[in-house]
């Protein structure tokens, strides 16, 4: 996800709704459970109890439903682009930018986006 300063917002990839559970893997091996909101080729949005600083990096893991019987594990290294408290979502709505995707993870993501894009 790409954001500009001010109120205007520019995205280079279409977002697709993805509401599931995910796990943040911190460098100290601590894990944090979060909820996902949407995903795109460039990043994703999650909801968490904590408010990370912009620029913080960590890994995130989740399963992406390609079919009812195919739920591959997706892992990516991400950077926090922004975070804002959301009463509607019940936590901090956090925009994440993908900074490292394996070929397998990128393939799974592209399949999911193709199957679910408008």
N, C-alpha and C positions, 0 to 999 in steps of 0.2 A: 504494500500500500504506500502510496506516495502522497504526502501532505505538503501544502504550501503555508506560508505564514498568513495570518489574518483569517478571515471567515471563509474564503474560497477554498475548495478542496478539489484536488486533482487525483484521479486514480487512473492507473494504466491497465488494470485488469478488472473484469466483472466479478463481483462478489456473488457467492452462492450460499444460501442458508445451510448451516451445519450445526445443529444443536445436539451436542453430546458432551460427555465428560472427557477431560484431558488431565495430564499430569505434567507439571513443570519440574524439571530436574535441575536443581541448583548445583553450582560447582562444589559445595561442601557436602554433596550427596543427599541433602535434604530434598524432600518432595512436597509439592503443594498441589492439591486438587483444585481444578478450575472448571468452568463451563465454557464451551465454545458457542459463538454466535454465527459467524460466517467465515468463509475462506475464499481465497482467490490465488492466482498463480504467484502473486507477489507477497502475500501475507495473510493474516487472519485476525479476527477480533475474538477476545475472550472476556469473561467476567471473573474477577477474583476478589477475595476479601481484602487483600493488601494493595497498596498503591506503589508500584515500582517507579523508579526514576527513568525518564527518557534516556535511551542509550544503553541501558542495562541489557546484557545478553544472557541467554540460557537456552537449554534444550526443552522441547515440548514433545510429548508423546500422546497419541490418540489412535483410535481405530477409525478408518474411513469406510463407510458402507458402500461397497461397489455393487453388491447384491445381497440378498438376505443371508446367503450362505458363504459370502466372501467378505471378510472384515479384516483387511490387512493392517498391520501396525504401521503407523506413519510417525516418523521422528524427524525433527528439523531443528536447526539452530536458528534462533530468532533474536531480534533486537526490538526493544520497546520503542515505538514511535510516539505514542501519546497515551495518557491515562486520565480519565475523568470519572468522578463519582456519579453513578446513575441510580437514582431512586427506583426507576422503572425496572432496572435489571437486578437491583438488590446487591450492588457491590460496585467495584471499579471496572468500568468498561475500558479495556486495554487494546490498543491497536499494535499488532506485532508485524514486523517485516521479516521475511525469510532472508537469512544471510548465508545459510548453508543447507543444501538439499542433496541427498544422494540421488543417483540416477533412478533407483527403484522408487524412492519417495516421490520424485517428480513425476514419474510414470503413473503412480497411483493417483496423485493429485490431478493430473491431466485427465485421466479416465473419469474420475468423480465429477470434475467440472463439465466435461463433455456430456455426461449422462444427466446432469442436473441444471444446465444453463437454460435460460429462457428462450 
